[in-house]
Amino acid sequence: MKTTLKRLKDIRSENCITIIMTTHRTKPEYLNDDLRLKNLIKEVETRLTADVDKKKADELLEKLNSLAKSLDHSQNLESLMLFVNEDTAEYVRLPINVEDRVVIDDTFATRDLFRAIHIEMHYYILVLSQEKIRLIEAMNDKVIKEIGNPFPLEDIQEFSKDDPSDSVSSRRTNLMIEFFNRADKDVNEKRKSNPLPVFICGLEENYNEYIKIADLKNTLFDVYLDKNKINDAAHSIVEDAWAVVKNYVIEKNNGRKAELKKAVTENKFVSDTNEI
């Protein structure tokens, strides 16, 4: 999402069309999203017809309609943004509330995309146990999706937990480390296409072992949820995780504000509006 924002906010050209609309996750509500989008496209058509020559307007509308037809509304989140001009045609689904509107200008309207990235917390939840591992993409307290292929991972090795022998205990520990190591590599592979921070939900003993073998420790939250929720519904996991993440984010932001205040006081703060 950050890459999309960086690319779109730097585009300057005539007739940059942005459609921002509320959408719905569940049926039957999302069945009406297509009609609502068509109505917004009709608004675009009216405005283009009034301000742009017919050939150019037809080309832009054809590109916009083609993009709209490619959408699967059953995958909708809370909102949808479409970006179209002569060289661009792409969309972004967002888990935030928006005000429905059409913007046609020399730049794309990226305020809501910026808000989704910088105000909302977008992250993965790694649900950890010694038998099974899940990966969930979340935004604040909302589930974006549960990641599949290869997740969920399952460790099919079986050892009796009642056998106290050192050899069995050592073998079980080694297999757990191998299992966590495989999961860590799969998580990092997923992060290549969507590099979000990772929050761990799992018992303290499992969290501590995972931290030891993690290749990219800097991508992991410094806090975790000390609960076994491996078989819980995704929305329940995200709600509990967000309670921890929210406090963590607030504390981090307060720390940054204090640093900024100190820098301003000491005349060390330089603002660059291009960073926004």
Secondary structure by P-SEA (a helix, b strand, c coil): caaaaaaaaacccccbbbbbbbbbcccccccaaaaaaaaaaaaaaaaaaacccaaaaaaaaaaaaaaaaaccccccccbbbbbbcccccbbbbbcccccccccccccccaaaaaaacccccccccccccccbbbbbbbccccccccccccccccccbbbbcccccaaaaaaaaaaaaaaaaaaaaaaaaaacccbbbbbbbccaaaaaaaaaaccccccccccccccccccccaaaaaaaaaaaaaaaaaaaaaaaaaaaaaaaaaccbbbbcccc
